[in-house]
Amino acid sequence: MSKNQDKYRCEVCGYEYDPAIGDPENDIEPGTAFEDLPDDWLCPLCHVGKERFVNIGVE
């Protein structure tokens, strides 16, 4: 597991993926870096792929 804890924002809907929280509704554990998400992971709000997310750093 990567130690990168940068947050990522969906360019389409603005959802922010925070590694400290993960994505519990989709079985992504807290502490999971964005780079370690499965390739088929989708934005939980608008369902676009990881390629539509931008790194916003650690806020």
GIFEN-V480442 format. One record per backbone hydrogen bond with DSSP energy under -0.5 kcal/mol. NH is the residue of the N-H (numbers start at 1). CO is the residue of the C=O. Records with the same first field share a line. If there is no record, write none. Layout:
NH = CO, CO
//
This chain:
7 = 57
8 = 17
9 = 54
10 = 15
11 = 52
14 = 10
17 = 8, 15
18 = 16
19 = 17
21 = 18
22 = 18
23 = 28
26 = 23
27 = 24
28 = 23
29 = 27
31 = 19
32 = 19, 29
33 = 31
36 = 33
37 = 34
41 = 38
43 = 48
47 = 43
50 = 41
52 = 49
53 = 50
54 = 9
56 = 7
57 = 7
59 = 57
//
